[in-house]
């Protein structure tokens, strides 16, 4: 069963409730798939239709809320929602039959659960947490981000510094070979991020941290986003693309630390919480 854990709570009641309902609908479907009983074909088809419809309804509510608060991440959210819709709309429930119903329904539910979990941890947690343009200390690693774990805090500080350098390059008006320099520092960010996530996950494994699986999902979603960075097709609005990118990088990192990393308990060598 797929649990709606505390890591999935973004703090916006309506959105959290709709996420809970989506998880509940997926779990209801998985119960049918995993039961020894034969699935009633009409039930399976109806379940697929309701899941698709409710997901689209949820996306419209989420986008409306983001538009209301003028969230800078709305465009990216719409793109991710559209990709999801493209996949599920290709799934024709009328092709389900008595022989393939369990298999095909199980495949769809697995996709839905993985996509939803990853989307919440990789994107939805940022809703309402975009960096304000006039926030002077946005790139400063302040005490509020400290977990009390020296290695993790030092690596987080380095990530803030790399993102800050990226921002300086983006806003350097007269720098020669500006975009080549940005590409180089983005590559540095990618490499250091992978190193940090590896170190962080090893630490969590060592202390037996129960939130490790959620952390891995969030880390993978962020690395995937870094790997999707592409300057080739944005010649006409490159500066806008870069500003959006830096907003995402800093917003995700700061939100992830405050909402997830600060929950990591600190253990002594005996495994006792300090």
Residue pairs with C-beta under 8 A, 6 or more apart in sequence:
1 27
1 30
2 23
2 26
2 27
2 30
2 113
2 117
3 23
4 19
4 20
4 23
5 211
5 214
6 263
7 121
7 211
7 214
7 215
7 218
7 259
7 260
7 263
8 16
8 19
8 117
8 120
8 121
8 214
9 16
10 16
10 19
10 120
10 124
10 125
10 127
11 128
12 65
12 127
12 128
14 61
14 65
15 58
15 61
15 62
15 65
15 124
15 127
18 54
18 58
18 61
18 62
19 58
19 116
19 120
19 124
21 54
22 51
22 54
22 55
22 58
22 112
22 116
23 113
23 116
25 47
25 50
25 51
25 54
26 51
26 109
26 112
26 113
26 116
28 47
29 47
29 51
29 105
29 109
30 106
30 109
32 39
32 43
32 44
32 47
32 102
32 105
33 39
33 102
33 105
33 106
33 109
38 98
39 101
39 102
39 105
41 96
41 97
41 98
41 101
44 93
44 96
44 101
44 105
45 93
45 94
45 96
47 105
48 91
48 93
48 96
48 105
48 108
49 93
51 88
51 108
51 112
52 88
52 89
52 91
55 84
55 88
55 112
56 85
59 81
59 84
59 85
62 77
62 81
62 124
62 127
63 74
63 77
63 78
63 81
65 127
66 73
66 74
66 77
66 127
67 74
69 128
71 77
71 127
71 128
71 130
72 130
72 244
72 247
73 123
73 126
73 127
73 130
73 247
73 248
73 251
75 244
76 123
76 244
76 248
77 123
77 127
80 119
80 123
84 115
84 119
87 111
88 108
88 111
88 112
91 108
95 104
96 104
96 105
117 217
118 217
118 220
118 221
119 221
121 214
121 217
121 218
121 221
121 260
122 217
122 218
122 221
122 222
122 224
122 225
122 252
123 221
125 218
125 255
125 256
125 259
125 260
126 248
126 251
126 252
126 255
129 251
129 254
129 255
130 247
130 251
131 138
131 247
131 250
131 251
131 254
132 138
138 250
139 160
139 163
139 164
139 167
139 250
140 160
141 156
141 157
141 160
141 161
144 258
145 153
145 156
145 160
145 254
145 257
145 258
145 262
146 153
147 153
147 156
147 257
147 261
147 262
147 264
147 266
148 266
149 203
149 264
149 266
151 199
151 203
152 199
152 200
152 203
152 261
152 264
155 192
155 195
155 196
155 199
155 200
156 196
156 253
156 257
156 261
158 192
158 196
159 189
159 192
159 193
159 196
159 253
160 250
160 253
162 185
162 188
162 189
162 192
163 189
163 246
163 249
163 250
163 253
165 185
166 182
166 185
166 186
166 189
166 246
166 249
167 246
167 250
169 175
169 178
169 181
169 182
169 185
170 182
170 239
170 242
170 243
170 246
172 178
175 181
179 231
179 238
182 231
182 242
183 231
186 226
186 229
189 226
189 249
190 223
190 226
190 227
193 222
193 223
193 226
194 223
197 219
197 222
197 223
200 215
200 219
200 261
201 212
201 215
201 216
201 219
203 209
203 264
204 211
204 212
204 215
204 264
205 212
207 264
207 265
207 267
207 271
208 271
209 215
209 264
209 265
211 260
211 263
211 264
214 260
215 260
218 256
218 260
222 252
222 256
225 248
225 252
229 245
231 238
231 241
234 241
265 273
266 273
266 274
267 273
267 274
268 274
